[in-house]
């Protein structure tokens, strides 16, 4: 457990290596925090008895959010839990560009008639 020293502080999560990370994707994060522009909220994370909203920070790291309190998480454990849950781990590169689709006309070969 980490000591809370104020609103908006960022402390590394203290956990044993054997502590499992459980992730529940979806809007369950609304029970723990409000919509934020400074991070992407992905779902709910539970590490041992601690539970809160799972967020991805702009730098690519992951955090557990409870109100305005942000606790940094071990990215490797979160990525492993996301993969275990069958969810893609988001990259730190930011949002990807939409795919460009080009539709071309079909070409038909002209067959000569007669000689």
Residue pairs with C-beta under 8 A, 6 or more apart in sequence:
1 14
1 50
2 11
2 12
2 13
2 14
2 71
3 11
4 69
5 11
7 67
7 68
7 69
8 68
8 69
8 70
9 69
9 70
10 63
10 70
10 71
10 72
11 71
11 72
12 71
12 72
13 47
13 50
13 64
13 71
13 72
13 73
13 74
15 47
15 48
15 74
19 47
19 48
20 47
20 48
20 81
21 45
21 46
21 47
21 73
21 77
21 78
21 80
21 81
22 45
22 46
22 47
22 81
23 42
23 43
23 44
23 45
23 46
23 54
23 78
23 81
23 82
23 85
23 87
24 43
24 44
24 46
25 42
25 43
25 85
25 87
26 43
26 44
27 43
28 43
28 44
28 53
29 41
29 42
29 43
29 44
29 53
29 54
29 55
29 65
31 44
31 53
32 44
32 51
32 52
32 53
32 65
32 66
32 67
33 41
33 52
33 53
33 55
33 65
33 66
33 67
33 68
35 41
36 55
36 65
38 57
38 58
39 55
39 56
39 57
39 58
39 63
39 65
40 55
40 56
40 90
41 53
41 54
41 55
41 65
42 54
42 55
42 56
42 90
43 53
43 54
44 51
44 52
44 53
44 54
45 51
45 52
45 53
45 54
45 62
45 64
45 73
45 78
45 81
47 64
47 73
50 64
50 71
52 64
52 65
52 66
52 71
53 64
53 65
53 66
54 62
54 63
54 64
54 65
54 73
54 78
55 62
55 63
55 64
55 65
55 70
56 62
56 63
56 90
57 63
58 94
59 92
60 75
60 90
60 91
60 92
60 93
61 72
61 73
61 75
61 92
62 72
62 73
62 75
62 78
63 70
63 71
63 72
63 73
64 70
64 71
64 73
65 71
78 89
79 89
82 88
82 89
83 89
